[in-house]
Amino acid sequence: MVCAGAFTVTDGARMAAALVEVLARRGRGGGMGLLEAGEDAARDRIRRAAEPDVVVACLNAPAATVISGPDGPLEHVLRTARATGVRAVRLAVPYLAHHPAMSGADDEWYELIRPLPQRPLELPVHSPVRGRAYRDDDDLHRALADCIVRPVRLPATLRAVRAAGATAFAEAGAGDALCQCARLTLPGTRTLAPLRAPTRDRSRRLSNPAHRTPSAAAAPLTGPDGDGNAHHTPPTPANTPTASRPDPRTDGPADGRTTSRADAHTGRTPDGQANRGPDQRLRGAS
C-alpha cells in the first residue's frame, strides 16, 4: 500500500513496527506450520488430529497450505499430517496470525494506525484477504487490521493480477518464497527476487550481460502480519503490496498497472533454514 501511494514510507514503517509489537504480545503461545497439501486436505488433517483450535491460515499455492494454532495442538496436527504421508514443517513464526483467537488484536492495531492519513491509491492493490482490488472508498486501515484474524487465499489473487496485465512477479522481500508460490500457481510465469542473497553462481550470472533478461511488467509481491508483509523469520509484518510498472521500452504503454498484495508467510524452520524438500516445493509462505 505504501508502494501504491496509500500511505507514506514513514507511516508504513510506523504501522509495521506497531504491528510487530501487537502480534508478539497478543499472539504468544502459538505459531504456524506449512503442509504440502491443498486446503481441503489440510482441514482433513486437522479433523483427524481432533484439534479444533488449529485453523487454515493461508492458502499459498494449490498444494501449499499454512495452518495456525496454539503450540501444542499445532505440533499434534503436524505430527498427524506426517503420519499420513503429508510433508509438514513448523514455521519460525513465534505467534498466532490469521486466527480467530487474535480477535481484539486487530482492533487494537486498528486504533493505533487509524490516525495515519490514507491517500488515494495510485495503482490497483489486490487483496488475497478480501478477494478483490481495494477502492479509495475502502477503509484501508481496517482492511489491514482484518488480516490479523482472517485467512489469506493467494492463488486466486495471483490469477487476478495476471489477468489484469502482469507478466512477471517481483518479490519485495529478502527471499523468494512468494515467487515460489507464484510459480506453483501460475506455471511458467516469470518471477524476480532482487533482494534474495545471491549465491556465487547467481552472482556470476548477474555480472555477465549474456545472462540478463529484458524487463517485463512486474507485480511486486510482499508477503502479513496484517496485510503488510509476509511472516519472514523474526516477527516482521507480511502483506505490503507493491506496484508493478511496465517498462515502456519492452512492454508498451503503461496501462493496467497493478499492485499485488501477497499475505504470505515465508517458510523457515526454527533453526532459520529455508524449508526445502528434495524438490524444494516446501519453501512457501505462510
N, C-alpha and C positions, 0 to 999 in steps of 0.2 A: 504493500500500500504506500510505503514511502517512495518506492521507485515510480509508482503511478501518480505521485503528486498529492495523495490524500493527506499525508502528514509530512512534516519536516523531518530531516535526518535527526535533529536534536530531539524532537518529541518522540520519534520512533525509538531512539535509544532509551529515553526515559520509560517508555511503555515496556520495552523488553526487560529492563532492569527491575521494574516493579513486578512484572510477571514472574520472573525467576524467584523473587522473594516470596510471593504468594504461593506458588507451586511447591517450593521447598518446604514451606511451613504447613500448608494445608494438605499436601499430598503425601506426607511422610508415612512410612509403613507399608507402602505399596510400590508397584513397579509395572513393567510391561515386558511382553515376550512376543517373539515372532514365530509364526507357524508357516511352514511351506504347504499351504492349503488354502482353498477358497473360503469364502465367508461361511457358507453352509457347513462345510466340513469342520471349520473351526468351532462353530456353535455346537456341532455334534460332539467334539472332544470335550467341550465344557460340560455338556449334559452327561457324558459318560463319567466324568470326574465328580459329578454332583457338587459343583462349586458355583452356585448362582451369583456369588459376589464377583465373579470374573466375567468380563464383557468383551465383545468385539469393539476395539477402539478405532482401528484404521484398516481399511482395505487398500493396500499399497499397489497391488497388481492382481490379475485374475487368480493367481495361486500364491499369494503372499499376504497374510493377514496378521495384524498386530492385536494382541489381547492385553487387557489391563485389569489389575485387581490387587487385593491385599497380598503381601508377600507369601504367606503360607498357601492359601488357595491357588495363587498363580503358579507356584512351583509344582503343586499337585497336578494342575492341568497340563503343564509342560511335560511332566513325567508320564502322564496318561497318554498324551499325544505320541511321545517317543515309543511307548509300549505298543501302540497300534500302527507303527510304521511311518508316522509323520515326523519329519525333521522339525525340531523346535529348539529355540535358544532364548535365553534371558537377555534382554537388552540392558545396557548400562544407563537406565533412566531411573533415578532414585526417588521417584514419586509417581503417584497416580496422575493420569491425564486422560481426557476423553472418557470420563467415567461419571456415572450419576452421583457417586459419593462426593464428587467435587462441587456439587450444588452448594452455593454460598460463596465458594472461592471465586466463581465467575462474577457474582455481584460485587464482591469486594474489589476485584481488579477493575471492574467497570467503573466503580465510583472513583478509583484512583486516576483513571485515564480520561474520564469524561470531560474534565476541564480543558484538555488539549484540543485546539481547534481542528475541525475537519474541513478540508479544502476540496474543491471539485476534482474528480478523477480525470486525469489527462489521458489515460489509457484504460481499456477494459480490464477488470480483475475478476477472474473466475474462481469461485469458491467451491472446494470439494466438501465443504460442510453444508452450505445452503443449496448446492447443486445448481448454481446459476451464476451469471455475472452480476456483480454488485451494481447498484444505481446510486446516483448522487442523493436521492431522497432516502436511502438506507441510513440507519444509524450504524455507522461503521465501527464505532466503539463497542456497541452491543454485539455486532457480528463477530468481532474479535473475541469478546468475552465468551460467546457461545461455544467456542472451540474447546474451552476447558472441560466442558461437560459432554458435548455432542460428538458423535463418531464422524470419521473422515472417510470418504469414498473417492479415492484418487483416480481410478481408471476412467470413469465417466467424464471427469473434468479434463483429463488429458485428451480424450477423444474430442471433447467440445472445443478445446483450444486449437487442436489440429484442424478441425472443421472451420474455425474462424480464420485460418490462414497461416498458422505457424508451421514452418517447415523444419525447424530444429528446436531443441530444448537445451537451455544452458542452466546449470545448477549454480545458484548463488550461495554456495556453502563450501566448507572445507573438505568435501568428499565427493563421491559420485553415486550415493545410494539412490537419490531421486532419479538420476539418469538411468540407473538400472531399472527402476520402476517404469520409466518411460519406454525403455527398450522391451521390457516384458509385456507391456500393454499395447504398444504400437510397434510390432516387429519391423525392423528395417529403418526405423526413424533415426535421424541424426541427433546425437547428443554431444554436449560440450561440458567439461568440468574444469574450468580455467583455474580454480583455486585449489585443486587437488595437488598434494605434494607430488612433484614429478619423480619418477624413477630415473635411473641412469639412461635406460633405453629410451624413455619418453623424452628426456632432456635432449638426447642426440637427435631424435626425430624432429623435435620442435626447432632445433637450431639449424636444421637442414631445409632450405627453401623447397626442395623437391618433395618434402612430405607435408607441406602446408596445403590446406584445403580452402576453397573460396568461402566467403561469408554466406550465411543463409538467414532467413527470418527466424530469429531465435526467441523462444518464450522462456525467459529465465525462471528457474524453479527455486523456491526456498522451502525447505520443509519445516507444529506448534506445540507449541505450548500455547495455544491461544491464537491461532490464525496469524502468527507472526513468524515462525521459524520451525524447522523440524527438530525433534529431540536428537541432538547430537550427543557427544559424550557427557560433559558436565551439564548441569542444568542450563540449557540455552533455549530461548524461545524458538519455535519452528513453524512458522507459517507466513513468512514475509513474502509477499508477491513481488515479482519483478517485471519490468516492462520489456516487451520484445519489440525491437525496432528493425525493420528490414533494412538491408544495405542497398541503397539505390544503385550502386554500381553493379550489383548482381541480381537484385530481387525486384527491380521495377519500382513502381510508385509505392510510397509508404502508406498504403491503405490497409485497414483491417488489423492494425497493430494490436497486439494482445498482451495482457499480463496474466501469467499463470500463477495461481496460488497453490502451493503444494503443502498441505498439512501432513507432513510425513515425518516419522521419527527415524533418524538414521540408526541403523543397527550396528551396535558394537557390543561385544561381550564385556562382562565386568572387568576383565583384565585390560581393556582398552583396544583389543584387536578387532579388526573388522570381521563381521560374521561372514564366513565363506565356507561353503561346502566344496566338494571336489569340482563342481561345475559353477561355483560362485553364485548360485541363484539366491542363497540366503544372505544377501548383503543388504537387505532392504531398509526401508524407513519405517518408523512407527507412526 
